[in-house]
């Protein structure tokens, strides 16, 4: 790669791109709702939320000094992130709390980038995060899921035109914001039926002696506030 090509790629990465028309923003929001609300489609699309959920656990584990040993993604849309370190303390608490909060916060961050016109930067950052996560995947289904997701980002980033890239980026961010709300309600329903005894909220309760219901309230608050704030940014085109 010569200097001029590298400079061009850098300018594209850090530069801004024009906002899509309002109808594109609304259409991508409707498309995200269409795959989040119906149960049949949610069973499939929830895999992407699980990637963000487990990726959140893994990233915060590394940032807090824990040793990340592996991530598994399962066909029932569950996942498992394993890290080594003290089984108590702030690092473990932050790691456990990062799962349900990761998808909506990623959506909020994505909405901030789109509001600033950084469509290319958003696509490249998402691709880099997926590549980094792939290194830590420890099962075949998880690897296939991450490869397919990352491959989609690569194809759109390199081969699609600006309009398609913008529509794809907005659809992804809407999906993270809207899809980030539903898991906390699902967890609440499971706990009401006496299930999910080893959920993130219950683990956090054991770590902090704070009732699991309050941690569940935090998950709701983060996801709903992210949706409201991110949605406002996306609609300001």
N, C-alpha and C positions, 0 to 999 in steps of 0.2 A: 504494500500500500504506500503510495507516494505521499509527500507532504500535503499537496493540494487536496487529495482525497480525504486524508485524515482531518484536515482543517474544515472541509465541507461537512463531514459527518459530525464533527464537534459543533459547528454552527447550527446544524439541524437539531442536534440534541439539546442544546441550551437555548435555542431560539424559541420563538412563539409561533403558533399556528392559528389561523382564523377560527373563530367560534362557528359551530354549525348553526343552521337555522333553528328556530324554536320548535318547529314541527319535528325535527330530528330528535331533539332532546325529549319531547313528549312521547314520540314513537318508541324510543329506547326505554323510557320509563315504563310504558305499557308492555313492552316485550319482557322486561325484567319481572314485572308483576305476573305476567302470563306463565312464567316458569317457576315462580316462587309460591303462588297461591294454590294452584291445583296439586293435590297430593301426588298424583301419578308422575307429573313432571318434576315435582320437588324431590322425589326419591332419587332421581337421576342428578338433577342440578345441585343437590345438597353436597355432592362430592367436592365441588369447588369450594363450598363454605368450609368443609372439613379440612381441605388443604390449607386455607387461611387460618383456621382454628389451631391445627397442629403446628403450622409454621409459626404462629404467635408464641405458643409454648416454647418451641425450639429457639427462636430468636431471643426471647427474654432470658431463657436459661443461659445462653451464651453471654448476654450482656451483663448478667449478674454473677458471672464467674463460675457457673456450673459447667460440668463436662457433658455435652450432648452426645449420647451414644447411639441414638437411632430413632427413626420415626416410621410408624406403620399406618397405612391407610387401608381400610377394609371395605369390601363390597356392600356392606350394610350401612355405609356412610359413617361408621364409627372410626376412631383413630386412637393411636397411642404414641405418646412422646416420652422417651426414657432419658433421664439425665442423672448424673452422679454428683453428689455433693451432700451438704448437711440436709437431713430430712426435716429441718425446721429453719426458722429465721426468715429474714426479709427476702432473700433470694428465692427460696422455695415458695413463699407467698406470692411474690410477683409472677413467678413462673406459672403457678396454678391459676392465677387470675387472668392470665393473658389469653386463654383460649377463646372464651365467649366474647371477649372484648376486641379481639384482633380483627375479625371481618368488618364490623362497623367502623372501627378506627382506620383501617386501611381504606375503606370507602370514603371516609371523611378526608383523609389525606389526598386520595385521588381526586375528590371533588375540588379541593384547594388547588391542585395542579391544573385541573381543567379550567377552573375559573381564571387562572393566570395565563391560559392559552398554551400550557406545556403538554400538549398531547403526545408528542414523540417521546419526551422525557418519561411520561407516565408508562408508556408501552415498554420502553427499555428497562426501566427500574423493575417493573413487574416481571419481565423476562429474566433479569439477573437474579431476582429473589427465587424464582422457580428453579433456576439452574443450581443455585446454592442449596436449595432444599433437596433437590434430587440426589445430591451427594450423600445425604443422611438417610435416605429411604432404605428400609431393610426388608421389604417384601415386594413380590412381583406385581401385585395389583396396584400397590402404591406407586411403584416406578412407572407403570403404564399410565396411570392417571396423571401424574405430574408431567410425563413426556408429552402426552396428548395436549394437555393444557398449555405447556410451554411452547410446543410446536405451533399451536394456533396463534400465540402471540408473535412468534418469529415470522410466520407467513404474513400476518397482517402488517407487521412492522416493516418488512422488506419488500413485499410484493403489492400490497394494496395501495390505492390512491388516497389522497388526503381526506376525501369525504368518507370513504369506507373506514379509514383509521379513526376519524373523529366519532363516527357512529359506533364503532366497536368499543372505543375507550369509554364513551358515555354509557353504553350498555353494561360494560363490566362494572363501572362504578355504581350505577343504579342497582345492579344485582347485589353487590357487596352491602350497600346500604339497606336495601329491602330484605335481602336474604339474611343479613346479620340480625334482624329483629326476631325472626321465627324460632331459632333454636332455644332462646331463653324461655319462650312460651311452651315449647315442647318439653323442656326440662321441668318447668313448673307443673305441667300436666302429669308427667311421670312421677314426680315427687308426691303429688296429691293422691296418686294411686298406690303409694308405698314403694315405688321403684326408685331406680337411680341412686341407690344408697352410697355409691362410691363416685358420685359426680364431682365435678370441679367445686361446686358450691359446698358439698359435704366435706371434701378434703380441706377446703379453706376454713370451714367451721372448726374442724379438728385442729388445724394449725393455729388458729387465732382465738378460739373460744367465742367467736362471734356467730350468732345463729345463721344457719345456711340460708334462711329466708332473706336476711339482709344482704348476703352476697348475691342472691338471685335478684334482689331489687337493684343492686349495682349493675348487674348485667343488663337488666331492662333499661335502666337510666342511660347507660352508655350507648346502647343500640338506638334507642328512641331519640336521644339528643343528637347523635351522629346523623340519623336520618333527617331530622328537621334542619340541622345546620348544613349538612351536605346538600340536601335537596334545594335549599335556598340558593346556594352557590351555583348549582347546576342550572337552575331556572333563570339565573340572571345573565342571559345571553344577549 
